[in-house]
Amino acid sequence: MSRMSDRIFGLVVILVALAYIAGALQIQTSFLSDPVGSKTFPVIVASIAVLCGGIMIFRPDAEPDWPEMRTVLSLAVSVVLLVAYSYALKPLGFILPTAIAAGILSYQISPRPAYAAIAGIGLSVGLFALFKMILGLGLVAFPKGLLG
Amino acid sequence: MDILANLQLGFSIAFSPWTLMLAVVGCFIGTIVGALPGLGPSNGVAIMIPLTFSMGLDATASLVLLTAIYYGAMYGGRISSILLNIPGDEPALMTTLDGYPMAKAGRAGDALVISGVASFVGAFLATIGLMLLAPLLSRIAYQFGPAEYFALYVLAFSTLGGISSNNQAKAAIASCFGLMIAMIGLDPNSGMPRLTGGNLHLMDGVDFLVAIVGLFAVSEVFFFIESHGKSGALGITLGKVTIPWAEIWTTRWTMLRSSFLGFIAGVLPGAGASLGSFMTYMMEKGIAGEKGGFGTGVAKGVAAPEAGNNAAAGGALVPMLTLGVPGSGTTAVLLAVLMTLNITPGPTLFSDRPDVVWGLIASLLIANFVLLAMNVPMVKVFVRILQVPPALLMPAVTMISFVGIYSLTGSYFDLILVVAFGVLGYVLRKMDVPTVPVIMGILLGNQMEKQLRDAMVLSEGDWTYLFSSGISVGLIIAAVLGFLAPMFLRRYMTKPQAISD
């Protein structure tokens, strides 16, 4: 069946919105309440989303051109990389994680290993200098204890 | 003369060496950001916000810096539209229609100069319009109660999709997503957590800066990974840049008409800049007729959308400053700036913080002249920027975004949210679901709910109160029409497709 993407997306929207409504109905109310309360507005908005999701299922648009499998894989790698970077930034300092993350991202965009490595290290050091020295942000270059 | 006295106040702030320097620096950075392929005003300003705040500037200074970046990015956006056929954002699409053919015909320099002058005329007239109209509108806005504000928000969301989206259901879904995300956190009335799923990090709600950076900047990086940066090649060389005086003179009426129409489109809440450049291009195409040669690379085809686009950018500041309802994606980002600075836009802004408003307006006037000077004689400097390879640029954008958010919130959880919003933005854009309404929803959601609840408290739960005043009924009718009209108009007003090689 063609035009599956919109139908699947519509279904996902409906499921998310229904879960949201279920969540909204669980909201604890306090003694300080007003005529509308804290449930009404979320429920109204999510109901509109359910309606629109239904419209997407019944009147889907043409299929978008999804990337091929290899690209999806490299997108997934980038997402995992960025999540790992988020966790690493605090314990490992700025320079090392940034060099690795920037290098791999550069490689994903244009697969030239040497260029990517230089771009990663250059960006990491350059941005650190910019942020730390010119803009005066409080960044830590390396993890504590590494340099004594 | 109120306006003159106010302007004097504004210029006394804007002409201080520090503010002046910030305006010039902002214009420069903005033009670079706008010129970079794939970065437009909204994602450009988005990645600059966290950085500006972590530098600890005061309210007026940050506002001047960021609006200068905003105006600069509007100017700079035309460079990548004309030379690379890559619009930095939705409104710039119209500039590619005649700009790119002109560049291919070897007239890139002329196209850049004409569009630069048109940008100046549009932005300059719009700033004047802003000065005249905003105080008037702020006086009307005093009559707005909760019911009227609620109706205004409904209007903003229903016209948001408008002409720029192809499917009203998708635009509405985007708005709902934004509003749904905005509800996460502590309930403003009862102080109880809701919809957090028990996650402590979500108690404060989702920071809109996190959403903006994710949806606008990180999703762009994913698009570059998908295309492997192929779109970044510069195939057009720019020769000596001369100023085509005669040709600029022939477009004078086009520029004036487009500035006027663009400004009006920008003032409409929600509709904004893309409507401005679209309407002006179509209007001029209609006036020129078949002989006009629109689409083949004519000066008027470049001047009209650029004047309209920049005038709309100025016009969009009117509802943003007086009512707190942004008229375009980038003004939504600017609203985020104001909210982070603890400045509440609205009618009281003009009476309580005249230094902010008029300092901003004076800075915009100055920024315009600076930008004209930067963008006509110095345009070759910025063209060099286009040669930065995406494999270097995009990692830099990512890292700057992450560091900005990290130094602002210091939380790894927010960085993960940035990635999540990046993925969401990628999927939404792939599905042709606009991302601007999501941002607007997150920004305005709490206010919208608050106005509804305040209205119901006033009326003791009587729903008809929402339709009890002429203003609110008018706004609701406009909202319904604004939502339905594009469905029928789309048949007659087909959007010109971007030209391909």
Boltz contact constraints between the chains, C-beta under 6 A:
constraints:
  - contact:
      token1: [A, 9]
      token2: [B, 431]
      max_distance: 6.0
  - contact:
      token1: [A, 13]
      token2: [B, 173]
      max_distance: 6.0
  - contact:
      token1: [A, 20]
      token2: [B, 180]
      max_distance: 6.0
  - contact:
      token1: [A, 23]
      token2: [B, 195]
      max_distance: 6.0
  - contact:
      token1: [A, 27]
      token2: [B, 194]
      max_distance: 6.0
  - contact:
      token1: [A, 28]
      token2: [B, 192]
      max_distance: 6.0
  - contact:
      token1: [A, 30]
      token2: [B, 190]
      max_distance: 6.0
  - contact:
      token1: [A, 30]
      token2: [B, 192]
      max_distance: 6.0
  - contact:
      token1: [A, 32]
      token2: [B, 190]
      max_distance: 6.0
  - contact:
      token1: [A, 34]
      token2: [B, 189]
      max_distance: 6.0
  - contact:
      token1: [A, 34]
      token2: [B, 453]
      max_distance: 6.0
  - contact:
      token1: [A, 34]
      token2: [B, 457]
      max_distance: 6.0
  - contact:
      token1: [A, 35]
      token2: [B, 456]
      max_distance: 6.0
  - contact:
      token1: [A, 35]
      token2: [B, 461]
      max_distance: 6.0
  - contact:
      token1: [A, 36]
      token2: [B, 453]
      max_distance: 6.0
  - contact:
      token1: [A, 36]
      token2: [B, 456]
      max_distance: 6.0
  - contact:
      token1: [A, 38]
      token2: [B, 187]
      max_distance: 6.0
  - contact:
      token1: [A, 38]
      token2: [B, 190]
      max_distance: 6.0
  - contact:
      token1: [A, 38]
      token2: [B, 194]
      max_distance: 6.0
  - contact:
      token1: [A, 41]
      token2: [B, 449]
      max_distance: 6.0
  - contact:
      token1: [A, 42]
      token2: [B, 183]
      max_distance: 6.0
  - contact:
      token1: [A, 45]
      token2: [B, 176]
      max_distance: 6.0
  - contact:
      token1: [A, 45]
      token2: [B, 179]
      max_distance: 6.0
  - contact:
      token1: [A, 45]
      token2: [B, 180]
      max_distance: 6.0
  - contact:
      token1: [A, 48]
      token2: [B, 176]
      max_distance: 6.0
  - contact:
      token1: [A, 49]
      token2: [B, 173]
      max_distance: 6.0
  - contact:
      token1: [A, 49]
      token2: [B, 176]
      max_distance: 6.0
  - contact:
      token1: [A, 52]
      token2: [B, 169]
      max_distance: 6.0
  - contact:
      token1: [A, 52]
      token2: [B, 172]
      max_distance: 6.0
  - contact:
      token1: [A, 52]
      token2: [B, 173]
      max_distance: 6.0
  - contact:
      token1: [A, 55]
      token2: [B, 169]
      max_distance: 6.0
  - contact:
      token1: [A, 56]
      token2: [B, 169]
      max_distance: 6.0
  - contact:
      token1: [A, 61]
      token2: [B, 167]
      max_distance: 6.0
  - contact:
      token1: [A, 64]
      token2: [B, 430]
      max_distance: 6.0
  - contact:
      token1: [A, 67]
      token2: [B, 226]
      max_distance: 6.0
  - contact:
      token1: [A, 71]
      token2: [B, 226]
      max_distance: 6.0
  - contact:
      token1: [A, 74]
      token2: [B, 225]
      max_distance: 6.0
  - contact:
      token1: [A, 75]
      token2: [B, 222]
      max_distance: 6.0
  - contact:
      token1: [A, 75]
      token2: [B, 225]
      max_distance: 6.0
  - contact:
      token1: [A, 78]
      token2: [B, 225]
      max_distance: 6.0
  - contact:
      token1: [A, 82]
      token2: [B, 419]
      max_distance: 6.0
  - contact:
      token1: [A, 83]
      token2: [B, 416]
      max_distance: 6.0
  - contact:
      token1: [A, 83]
      token2: [B, 419]
      max_distance: 6.0
  - contact:
      token1: [A, 86]
      token2: [B, 412]
      max_distance: 6.0
  - contact:
      token1: [A, 86]
      token2: [B, 415]
      max_distance: 6.0
  - contact:
      token1: [A, 86]
      token2: [B, 416]
      max_distance: 6.0
  - contact:
      token1: [A, 87]
      token2: [B, 412]
      max_distance: 6.0
  - contact:
      token1: [A, 89]
      token2: [B, 406]
      max_distance: 6.0
  - contact:
      token1: [A, 98]
      token2: [B, 399]
      max_distance: 6.0
  - contact:
      token1: [A, 102]
      token2: [B, 395]
      max_distance: 6.0
  - contact:
      token1: [A, 102]
      token2: [B, 399]
      max_distance: 6.0
  - contact:
      token1: [A, 105]
      token2: [B, 395]
      max_distance: 6.0
  - contact:
      token1: [A, 105]
      token2: [B, 398]
      max_distance: 6.0
  - contact:
      token1: [A, 106]
      token2: [B, 391]
      max_distance: 6.0
  - contact:
      token1: [A, 106]
      token2: [B, 395]
      max_distance: 6.0
  - contact:
      token1: [A, 108]
      token2: [B, 225]
      max_distance: 6.0
  - contact:
      token1: [A, 109]
      token2: [B, 224]
      max_distance: 6.0
  - contact:
      token1: [A, 109]
      token2: [B, 225]
      max_distance: 6.0
  - contact:
      token1: [A, 109]
      token2: [B, 229]
      max_distance: 6.0
  - contact:
      token1: [A, 109]
      token2: [B, 390]
      max_distance: 6.0
  - contact:
      token1: [A, 109]
      token2: [B, 391]
      max_distance: 6.0
  - contact:
      token1: [A, 109]
      token2: [B, 394]
      max_distance: 6.0
  - contact:
      token1: [A, 110]
      token2: [B, 229]
      max_distance: 6.0
  - contact:
      token1: [A, 110]
      token2: [B, 391]
      max_distance: 6.0
  - contact:
      token1: [A, 119]
      token2: [B, 392]
      max_distance: 6.0
  - contact:
      token1: [A, 123]
      token2: [B, 395]
      max_distance: 6.0
  - contact:
      token1: [A, 123]
      token2: [B, 396]
      max_distance: 6.0
  - contact:
      token1: [A, 127]
      token2: [B, 399]
      max_distance: 6.0
  - contact:
      token1: [A, 131]
      token2: [B, 403]
      max_distance: 6.0
  - contact:
      token1: [A, 135]
      token2: [B, 55]
      max_distance: 6.0
  - contact:
      token1: [A, 137]
      token2: [B, 54]
      max_distance: 6.0
  - contact:
      token1: [A, 137]
      token2: [B, 407]
      max_distance: 6.0
